[in-house]
Amino acid sequence: MAYTTIDDPTAYFQVKTYTGNGSTNAITFDGNTNMQPDFVWIKDRDTSQHHRLADVVRGVKKNLKSDTADAENTPDSNNGLQSFDSNGFTLTQDSSDHGYNASGSSQVSWNWLAGGTASSNTDGDITSTVSANTTAGFSIVSYTGTGSNATVGHGLSSAPSMIIFKARGTGNWLVYHQGIGNTHGVFLNTTSAKDDDATYFQDTDPTSSVFSIGTSTLVNDTNPYIAYCFAEKKGYSKFGSYTGNGNADGTFVYTGFKPAFVITKKTSGTSPWGIHDNKRDPFNEVDELLEADTSAALSDSTYGRDYLSNGFKIRTSSSGVNGSGDTFIYMAFAESPFVTSTGIPTVGR
């Protein structure tokens, strides 16, 4: 199968930092290409506030919080996200829900392009509603479970390497990741190690058209769910695993691009989901840490790493990101490919 390098990752994913103003706030992206986001993940950097995740399928006003098992929430009309715009998004005042736009607050948002308005997908046993971008390998999938083993269409032309599931009611976030296989899951809202449970994914990997769900209530009772599906794309995204070496001259992880955004998680033991990006840390060492599983404000972490032209290198012996012999999974998106489709190499930091 031939793969085409994505020369401009900012057409499909962008990191944006901004300052809250407590009022109407139109946030404009600054990538090489204008992008109307379909999935927006926001975190207040200054204070302990929940992560806020919204998407085009559930609706811009409906948020989920990666750090809790809480049900989907809809802020009142005077708070939170108001629209996904042609090159950014708009917020309103933050009088009671301070995770988005409190006056003077430092914020970060991570933003993905899917396929815009969703459509019905009948590839699986369960009919799903899908917004898919096959070029970028990202789809947002809404479905209602049946409580029985089933398949669900994801709308991508290649098999997802990582899927993040959340019941829209109360329940833990569950992650499928090719780095731990189809017999395990890991919870996005906790620090727990990987969990072995055959009821998650029927011990079956996703295919180019569907993913399989078992009978676990985390993915399949009779209530609605959302799933964020990611397939690897050359020069743009990578979902892999590495083994720690316990040394400050840490493990190098090849991605094939200079990263813009990396999440790491130990799966052989407990550790946070560490989030780093190129806008909060435009120079090496990249060490401003936020954690998907906690509402805590940022910290200068012991999880530091360098972003290189072709991957990232851990620069700490910390057990949470580089414990000797421990296994870690990661999710990475590009600032620029290592080499473009026309042969132009990327410049390191």
N, C-alpha and C positions, 0 to 999 in steps of 0.2 A: 504493500500500500504506500502511495506517495504522500508525503507530508509537505505542506507549504509553510514556510516561516512567516510568522506575523511580524512585519517590519515595524509597525507602530502600535505597541501595546496600549497606548493611551486612547486608542479608538474603542477599547473594550473594557479597560479597567483604569481607574484613577484614584489616587490618594489626594485628599484635600483637607488642609487645616484651615480653620477660620476662627474668628472671635465672635462670641454671642453678643447680641445687642438688646435682648429683651423685648424686641419689637419685630416688625416685618423685616426679614433678612434674606435677601436673594444671594445665594452662594453660587459663584461662577467658577467652573473648573479652569485649570491652567495647563492642560495637556496640549499635545500637538494637534489633536483633532477634537472638535466639539462632540460631546457625548451626552445623550439624554439617558440617565440611569434608570434601570429597572429594579435594582436591588441596592439599598443604601443602608449602611451600618455605621452608626454614630456613637462616639464616646466622649464624654466630658473628661478632659485631661487633668483638671485642677482639683476636683473634689470627688467624693464617693457618690457616683451616680450610675444607675443601671446603663448597660449597653442598650441601644435602640436599633432594631432591625425592621425595615419596612420594604415592601416589594410591590410591583405592579399587579401581581395576580391577586393578592389579598386586598390591596388598596393602600394608597399612600398614607392614610390616617391610621392604619392598624399596625401596631408595633408588637414585636416580641423582644424578650430580653435574654441575651445569651447566657447571662450569669444566674438565671433562676429557672425554675420549672414552672413559672407562672403561666396562666392562660394569656392568650392574645388580649391586648388592651387597645382601646380607642380613646385617645385624649379628647377633651372637649374642643370645640371649634376654634378656640382662641390659643391653642397650644400645639407645638410640635410641627411636623412636616405638613405642608399644604399642597405641594405639587412637585412632580418631577419635570424639570424644565429642559429646554433644548440643549443647554450646556451647564447643567447644575441642578439645584433644587431650591425651593423657597420654604422658609420657616416663618412662624409668627411668634408673638410674645410668649414668654415662658413663665407665666405668673404662678403656675402650680405644678408644672411638670418640668423640672429643671435639667433634664438630661440632654436637651437639644440646643438651647439658645439663651441661657441665662446671661444677663448683661455683664460684659467683661470676661466671660469664661473662655478659656482656650479649649477648642474642640478639634477632633479629628473625625473625618468620615472616609470610609472605604466604599467604593462605588463600582458596580458592575453593570455591563450592558447585556441583557438577554435578548428577547425578540419582540419587545413591546407588547401590544395587546395580545392576550392569551387566546388560545383556540382549543377545541376539544380534541383529545387523542384517544383512539380506540385500539392501540396496539396491544394493550394488556388485558387481563381479566377484568380489571377495574378501569372504567373510563376516567381519564384524568383531564385536567385543564392545564395547558402548558404554554409558557412563553420561552422559546428556545432560540439560541444563537449557535448554529452548528459551526460557524467559522471560529468562534471563540471557545466553543466547547462548554457552554454554560446554559442550563435551563432551570426554570422555576416551575415546580410541579405541584399542583393542588389535587388532592383526591380524598375520597371518603372511604374509610376502611370497611371491611366486611366481617372481620374476626376470623376468617379462614385464610389459609395459604393462598397467595395470589401474586400476579404480576401487574406492573403498572408501567405504562408508556412514559418515557422521559423526553422524547422529541429530538434527541441528538443522533447523529449518524455514526457515532462511535461510543464504545462502552465507557460510562463514567468511572473514574478512578477514585472519586470521593463523593459521598452523598451525605448531606446534613439534614436530618429529619427532626421535625417538631410537631407534636400534636398541638392543634390550635387551642385546645383546652389544657388543663394542668398535666404536666408530665415532663420527665427529663428529655433533653436534647440527646439524640443518638446519632453517632457518626459511623458510617461505613467508610473504610479506607483500605485501598489495595495493599498498603504496607503491613496490615495485620490480618487481612484475609476475611473471607465470608463467614467464618465461624466465630468471629469476635466483633464486638462493638465497643465504642468508648463514648463517654458522656461529655458533651461540650460544656455543660454547666457545673462540672465537678472536677476535682483534681485526681480522680480515681484512675487506677491502671485499667488496661483493657479488660473487658468482661466477656467471658465465654458463654454464649447462649444461642442454641440452635434455633430458637423461636424468632430471632431477629430477621435473618435473611435466607432462611431455608438452606443454609450452607451452599448458597448459589451466588456466583458473581453476576453483576449486571451484564447484559448483552448490548449490542448496538441499538436496540429498540426498547428494551424493558429492564426494570430492576425487579427483584423478587423480594417479597415481604412475607414474614411468617405470622405467627399469632400473638406476638408480644404487643401489649397495649401501647408501647412506645412508637410502633409503626402501623398498627392495624387492629383497632377495635372498630366500633361503628360510628366513630366521630371523624371530623375533618382533620387533615394533615397538610403540612407544607414540606416540600423536599427541595433542597438546593443541590443540583447535580453538576459535577465538574469533570470534564474529560481533558486529558493532557493535550496541549497544542505546542508544537515546536516554536521555540523562541518566545513563548508567552506564559505557559503554566506548567507546573510540575508538582506531582503528589507522590512522594516517596518516603523512604525510611533510611536511617543511618544508625550506626553503632557508636556510642560514646567511647572516648579513650581516656577520660579522667585527667587530661593534661591541659594546662593553659594554652599550649600550642595545639588547639583542638582539631576536631574532625573537619575536613573539607567536604562539602556537599556540592556535587556538580549538578547544575540545573540547565545549562545551555543558554543562560541569559544573565544579565545583571539584574538582581532583584529590586523590585519596588516595595514588596510586601511579603513577609514570611511569618507563618504561625508554626510553632513547634510544640510537640507534646510527647512526654515520656509515656510509653505504653507498658513497659515492664515494671513500673512502679508508679507511685503518686508524684504528680508535679502539676503546676499550672499550665494552661494553654498560653504560651508567651507570644505576644503580637508585637512585631517591629515593622517599621516602614521607612521609606526614603525621604519623606517630607518632615517628619519629626526629627530625624537624624540624617541630614543631607551629606554628612561626612562620616567616615569611619573614625572611631568605633561606633557601631549602631547599638545603643544600649538603653534608649528610653522605652521602658517596658509598660505595656498594658496587658491585662489578662482577661481572656474571654469568659472565664469562669468566676470572676469577681467584679464587683462594682468599684473597686479601689481606684484611687487616682494613680497617675503615672508615678514611676520610680526610675531612678538610674539603676539599672539592673545588674545582677551578677550573671545575666544571661547574654552578655555582649557577644557580638560577632562582627565580622567585616563583610560588607557586600562587595563582591568582586565582579569582574566582567563576565564570568561564566558560572557563578554560583555564590555560595557563602561559606565562610570559615569561622567556626566557633573559636572565641578568644577567652575562654574561661574553663576552669575545671569544675564548675558548679554541677552538682549531681542532677539539677533540674533540667539541664540542657546538654550535659556531656559526661554523665556518670560512666565510669569505666565498665564496659560490657553491657550497658543498658541500651535498650532499643527505643528509638524516637521516630515519630512520624512527622511529616511537615506538609504544608500547603504553601506554595510560592507562586507569585505573579511577577511579571517582568516590568522593568523600566525600559529596557532595550534588549534585543537579542544579541547573543555573543557575536554572530555574524549575520548580516542581513541577507535577504534573498539575492541581492546584487553583489555580495561579497565584501561589504563594508564592515570592518570589525568595530565592536563597541569600545569605547574608551573607559578605562577603569576610573575609580574615584581618586 
